[in-house]
Amino acid sequence: MEKLLEILDELHPDVDFETEEHLIDNKILDSFDIVTIVAEIDAEYDVAIPAEELIPENFNSAKALYALVEKLMDE
């Protein structure tokens, strides 16, 4: 989770990713951010996020995103 928080913090250092739960709903993350996050996760965790997982629920919080990464790592 720590590395994921670093990735997110590099994109938006002004956001508290540990508590924010509406990253997509509040338009904190945009499509370019999502592309960057997906690429960084692939590089850091060696996990490819499939297109069907690119839904707001998976990107609204760091916790949700990390849960997705863990799920994909277990597959």
DSSP file (Angstrom, degrees, kcal/mol; ACC not computed):
  #  RESIDUE AA STRUCTURE BP1 BP2  ACC     N-H-->O    O-->H-N    N-H-->O    O-->H-N    TCO  KAPPA ALPHA  PHI   PSI    X-CA   Y-CA   Z-CA
    1    1 A M     >        0   0    0      0, 0.0     4,-2.4     0, 0.0     5,-0.2   0.000 360.0 360.0 360.0 -34.3    0.0    0.0    0.0
    2    2 A E  H  >  +     0   0    0      1,-0.2     4,-1.8     2,-0.2     5,-0.1   0.910 360.0  47.6 -60.8 -43.5    2.9    2.4    0.8
    3    3 A K  H  > S+     0   0    0      1,-0.2     4,-2.2     2,-0.2    -1,-0.2   0.892 110.4  52.8 -65.6 -38.7    4.2    2.3   -2.8
    4    4 A L  H  > S+     0   0    0      1,-0.2     4,-2.5     2,-0.2    -2,-0.2   0.915 107.6  51.2 -62.0 -42.7    0.7    2.9   -4.2
    5    5 A L  H  X S+     0   0    0     -4,-2.4     4,-2.6     1,-0.2    -1,-0.2   0.869 108.6  52.3 -62.7 -35.8    0.3    5.9   -1.9
    6    6 A E  H  X S+     0   0    0     -4,-1.8     4,-1.8     2,-0.2    -1,-0.2   0.914 108.7  50.1 -64.6 -42.5    3.7    7.2   -3.3
    7    7 A I  H  X S+     0   0    0     -4,-2.2     4,-1.0     1,-0.2    -2,-0.2   0.937 114.7  43.7 -60.3 -47.3    2.4    6.8   -6.9
    8    8 A L  H >X S+     0   0    0     -4,-2.5     4,-2.2     1,-0.2     3,-0.5   0.899 110.5  55.0 -65.7 -41.0   -0.8    8.7   -6.1
    9    9 A D  H 3< S+     0   0    0     -4,-2.6    -1,-0.2     1,-0.2    -2,-0.2   0.828 101.6  58.3 -64.2 -31.9    1.0   11.4   -4.1
   10   10 A E  H 3< S+     0   0    0     -4,-1.8    -1,-0.2     1,-0.2    -2,-0.2   0.841 109.5  45.5 -65.1 -32.2    3.3   12.0   -7.1
   11   11 A L  H << S+     0   0    0     -4,-1.0    -2,-0.2    -3,-0.5    -1,-0.2   0.906 135.0   8.9 -76.0 -43.4    0.2   12.8   -9.2
   12   12 A H    ><  +     0   0    0     -4,-2.2     3,-1.9     3,-0.1    -1,-0.2  -0.694  62.1 176.9-142.0  83.1   -1.6   15.0   -6.6
   13   13 A P  T 3  S+     0   0    0      0, 0.0    -1,-0.1     0, 0.0    -4,-0.1   0.682  80.2  64.1 -63.5 -16.0    0.6   15.9   -3.6
   14   14 A D  T 3  S+     0   0    0     -5,-0.1     2,-0.4     2,-0.1    -5,-0.1   0.482  87.0  87.1 -86.6  -2.6   -2.2   18.1   -2.2
   15   15 A V  S <  S-     0   0    0     -3,-1.9     2,-1.2    -7,-0.1    -3,-0.1  -0.806  73.6-136.3-103.1 137.8   -4.7   15.2   -1.7
   16   16 A D    >>  -     0   0    0     -2,-0.4     4,-2.4     1,-0.2     3,-1.2  -0.749  24.9-179.1 -88.7  92.6   -4.8   13.0    1.4
   17   17 A F  T 34 S+     0   0    0     -2,-1.2    45,-0.8     1,-0.3    46,-0.3   0.664  73.0  67.0 -71.1 -16.0   -5.1    9.6   -0.3
   18   18 A E  T 34 S+     0   0    0      1,-0.1    -1,-0.3    44,-0.1    45,-0.1   0.767 118.1  21.1 -74.9 -23.7   -5.3    7.7    3.0
   19   19 A T  T <4 S+     0   0    0     -3,-1.2     2,-0.2    43,-0.0    -2,-0.2   0.657  95.6 103.1-116.4 -23.4   -8.7    9.3    3.8
   20   20 A E     <  +     0   0    0     -4,-2.4    42,-0.5     1,-0.1     3,-0.2  -0.457  36.0 172.2 -68.9 128.9  -10.2   10.5    0.4
   21   21 A E        +     0   0    0     -2,-0.2    -1,-0.1    40,-0.1    40,-0.1   0.209  66.9  59.6-121.8  13.1  -12.9    8.1   -0.8
   22   22 A H     >  +     0   0    0      1,-0.1     4,-2.6     2,-0.1     6,-0.4  -0.271  53.8 141.8-136.2  48.8  -14.3   10.0   -3.8
   23   23 A L  T  4>S+     0   0    0     37,-2.8     6,-2.3     2,-0.2     5,-1.9   0.862  84.2  29.9 -62.6 -37.8  -11.3   10.4   -6.1
   24   24 A I  T >45S+     0   0    0     32,-0.2     3,-1.9     3,-0.2    -1,-0.2   0.906 119.3  53.0 -85.8 -48.4  -13.4    9.9   -9.2
   25   25 A D  T 345S+     0   0    0      1,-0.3    -2,-0.2    31,-0.1    -1,-0.1   0.854 114.1  43.3 -56.9 -37.3  -16.7   11.2   -8.0
   26   26 A N  T 3<5S-     0   0    0     -4,-2.6    -1,-0.3    34,-0.1    -2,-0.1   0.287 113.5-118.8 -92.9  10.2  -15.1   14.5   -6.9
   27   27 A K  T < 5S+     0   0    0     -3,-1.9    -3,-0.2     2,-0.1    -4,-0.1   0.810  73.3 133.2  58.1  34.3  -13.1   14.7  -10.1
   28   28 A I  S   <S+     0   0    0     -5,-1.9     2,-0.4    -6,-0.4    -4,-0.2   0.883  70.4  45.3 -76.5 -41.6   -9.7   14.6   -8.3
   29   29 A L  S    S-     0   0    0     -6,-2.3     2,-0.2    30,-0.1    -1,-0.1  -0.864  75.9-169.2-101.9 136.9   -8.4   11.9  -10.7
   30   30 A D     >  -     0   0    0     -2,-0.4     4,-2.1    -3,-0.1     3,-0.2  -0.563  42.8 -86.9-113.3-177.0   -9.0   12.3  -14.4
   31   31 A S  H  > S+     0   0    0      1,-0.2     4,-2.2     2,-0.2     5,-0.2   0.850 126.9  53.4 -62.6 -35.2   -8.5    9.9  -17.3
   32   32 A F  H  > S+     0   0    0      1,-0.2     4,-2.1     2,-0.2    -1,-0.2   0.892 108.1  51.1 -66.5 -38.1   -4.8   10.9  -17.7
   33   33 A D  H  > S+     0   0    0      2,-0.2     4,-3.0     1,-0.2    -2,-0.2   0.910 108.5  52.1 -62.5 -41.9   -4.3   10.1  -14.1
   34   34 A I  H  X S+     0   0    0     -4,-2.1     4,-2.8     2,-0.2     5,-0.2   0.921 108.7  49.7 -62.0 -44.5   -5.9    6.7  -14.5
   35   35 A V  H  X S+     0   0    0     -4,-2.2     4,-2.1     1,-0.2    -1,-0.2   0.921 113.2  47.1 -59.9 -44.1   -3.7    5.8  -17.4
   36   36 A T  H  X S+     0   0    0     -4,-2.1     4,-2.7     2,-0.2    -2,-0.2   0.925 112.5  49.0 -63.2 -45.8   -0.6    6.9  -15.4
   37   37 A I  H  X S+     0   0    0     -4,-3.0     4,-2.8     1,-0.2     5,-0.2   0.923 110.4  50.5 -61.3 -45.6   -1.8    4.9  -12.3
   38   38 A V  H  X S+     0   0    0     -4,-2.8     4,-2.1     1,-0.2    -1,-0.2   0.915 113.1  46.3 -60.2 -43.5   -2.4    1.8  -14.4
   39   39 A A  H  X S+     0   0    0     -4,-2.1     4,-2.2    -5,-0.2    -2,-0.2   0.909 113.3  48.7 -65.8 -42.3    1.0    2.0  -16.0
   40   40 A E  H  X S+     0   0    0     -4,-2.7     4,-2.9     2,-0.2     5,-0.3   0.887 110.8  50.6 -66.1 -39.1    2.7    2.6  -12.6
   41   41 A I  H  X>S+     0   0    0     -4,-2.8     4,-2.9     2,-0.2     6,-0.7   0.914 110.0  50.7 -64.4 -41.8    0.9   -0.3  -11.0
   42   42 A D  H  X5S+     0   0    0     -4,-2.1     4,-1.1    -5,-0.2    -2,-0.2   0.921 115.2  42.9 -60.5 -43.7    1.9   -2.6  -13.9
   43   43 A A  H  <5S+     0   0    0     -4,-2.2    -2,-0.2     2,-0.2    -1,-0.2   0.907 122.7  36.6 -69.5 -42.4    5.6   -1.5  -13.5
   44   44 A E  H  <5S+     0   0    0     -4,-2.9    -2,-0.2    -5,-0.2    -3,-0.2   0.903 132.9  22.4 -80.3 -43.1    5.6   -1.7   -9.7
   45   45 A Y  H  <5S-     0   0    0     -4,-2.9    -3,-0.2    -5,-0.3    -2,-0.2   0.474  95.0-125.2-106.0  -4.4    3.4   -4.7   -8.9
   46   46 A D     << +     0   0    0     -4,-1.1     2,-0.4    -5,-0.5    -4,-0.2   0.917  67.1 134.5  55.8  45.6    3.7   -6.5  -12.3
   47   47 A V        -     0   0    0     -6,-0.7     2,-0.5    -9,-0.1    -1,-0.2  -0.991  47.6-150.2-128.7 124.7   -0.1   -6.5  -12.5
   48   48 A A        -     0   0    0     -2,-0.4    -9,-0.1    24,-0.1   -10,-0.0  -0.832  13.6-142.0 -93.8 127.9   -2.1   -5.6  -15.6
   49   49 A I        -     0   0    0     -2,-0.5     5,-0.1   -11,-0.2    -7,-0.0  -0.804  21.1-134.5 -90.5 115.1   -5.5   -4.1  -14.8
   50   50 A P    >   -     0   0    0      0, 0.0     3,-2.0     0, 0.0     4,-0.3  -0.279  20.1-110.4 -69.3 156.3   -7.9   -5.4  -17.4
   51   51 A A  G >  S+     0   0    0      1,-0.3     3,-1.8     2,-0.2    -2,-0.0   0.839 115.6  61.7 -55.3 -37.7  -10.3   -3.0  -19.1
   52   52 A E  G 3  S+     0   0    0      1,-0.3    -1,-0.3     2,-0.0    -3,-0.0   0.670 100.7  55.3 -68.0 -13.5  -13.4   -4.4  -17.3
   53   53 A E  G <  S+     0   0    0     -3,-2.0     2,-2.1     1,-0.1    -1,-0.3   0.460  78.0  99.3 -94.0  -2.8  -11.8   -3.3  -14.0
   54   54 A L    <   +     0   0    0     -3,-1.8    -1,-0.1    -4,-0.3    -3,-0.1  -0.450  56.0 129.1 -83.3  67.0  -11.4    0.3  -15.1
   55   55 A I  S >> S-     0   0    0     -2,-2.1     3,-1.5     1,-0.1     4,-0.7  -0.881  72.0-111.5-121.8 152.6  -14.6    1.4  -13.2
   56   56 A P  H >> S+     0   0    0      0, 0.0     3,-1.4     0, 0.0     4,-1.0   0.842 112.5  63.6 -53.5 -37.7  -15.0    4.3  -10.8
   57   57 A E  H 34 S+     0   0    0      1,-0.3     3,-0.3     2,-0.2     4,-0.2   0.833 102.8  49.7 -58.3 -32.4  -15.5    2.0   -7.8
   58   58 A N  H <4 S+     0   0    0     -3,-1.5    -1,-0.3     1,-0.2    10,-0.2   0.636 118.8  37.3 -80.9 -13.7  -12.0    0.6   -8.2
   59   59 A F  H << S+     0   0    0     -3,-1.4    -2,-0.2    -4,-0.7    -1,-0.2   0.337  86.4  93.8-120.3   5.2  -10.4    4.1   -8.4
   60   60 A N  S  < S+     0   0    0     -4,-1.0   -37,-2.8    -3,-0.3     2,-0.3   0.722  97.6  14.6 -74.2 -20.4  -12.5    6.1   -5.9
   61   61 A S  S  > S-     0   0    0     -4,-0.2     4,-2.1   -39,-0.2     5,-0.2  -0.986  71.8-118.7-149.0 158.8  -10.0    5.5   -3.0
   62   62 A A  H  > S+     0   0    0    -45,-0.8     4,-2.7   -42,-0.5     5,-0.2   0.869 116.0  55.9 -63.3 -36.3   -6.5    4.2   -2.5
   63   63 A K  H  > S+     0   0    0    -46,-0.3     4,-2.2     2,-0.2    -1,-0.2   0.925 108.6  45.9 -62.7 -45.1   -8.0    1.4   -0.4
   64   64 A A  H  > S+     0   0    0      2,-0.2     4,-1.9     1,-0.2    -1,-0.2   0.900 113.8  49.4 -64.8 -40.4  -10.2    0.3   -3.2
   65   65 A L  H  X S+     0   0    0     -4,-2.1     4,-2.2     2,-0.2    -2,-0.2   0.904 111.4  48.3 -66.3 -41.4   -7.4    0.5   -5.7
   66   66 A Y  H  X S+     0   0    0     -4,-2.7     4,-2.7     2,-0.2    -1,-0.2   0.874 108.3  54.8 -68.1 -35.9   -5.1   -1.5   -3.5
   67   67 A A  H  X S+     0   0    0     -4,-2.2     4,-2.4     2,-0.2    -1,-0.2   0.895 108.3  49.9 -61.7 -39.3   -7.8   -4.1   -3.0
   68   68 A L  H  X S+     0   0    0     -4,-1.9     4,-2.6   -10,-0.2    -2,-0.2   0.928 110.0  49.8 -63.7 -45.3   -8.0   -4.5   -6.8
   69   69 A V  H  X S+     0   0    0     -4,-2.2     4,-2.2     1,-0.2    -2,-0.2   0.928 112.0  48.2 -60.2 -45.4   -4.2   -4.9   -7.0
   70   70 A E  H  X S+     0   0    0     -4,-2.7     4,-1.5     1,-0.2    -1,-0.2   0.914 111.2  50.6 -62.0 -42.3   -4.2   -7.5   -4.3
   71   71 A K  H  X S+     0   0    0     -4,-2.4     4,-0.8     1,-0.2    -2,-0.2   0.921 112.3  46.5 -60.6 -45.0   -7.1   -9.4   -6.1
   72   72 A L  H  < S+     0   0    0     -4,-2.6     3,-0.4     1,-0.2    -1,-0.2   0.833 108.8  55.2 -68.8 -32.3   -5.3   -9.3   -9.4
   73   73 A M  H  < S+     0   0    0     -4,-2.2    -1,-0.2     1,-0.2    -2,-0.2   0.825 106.2  52.7 -68.4 -30.6   -2.0  -10.5   -7.8
   74   74 A D  H  <        0   0    0     -4,-1.5    -1,-0.2     1,-0.2    -2,-0.2   0.668 360.0 360.0 -78.7 -17.5   -3.8  -13.5   -6.4
   75   75 A E     <        0   0    0     -4,-0.8    -1,-0.2    -3,-0.4    -2,-0.2   0.490 360.0 360.0 -77.6 360.0   -5.3  -14.5   -9.7
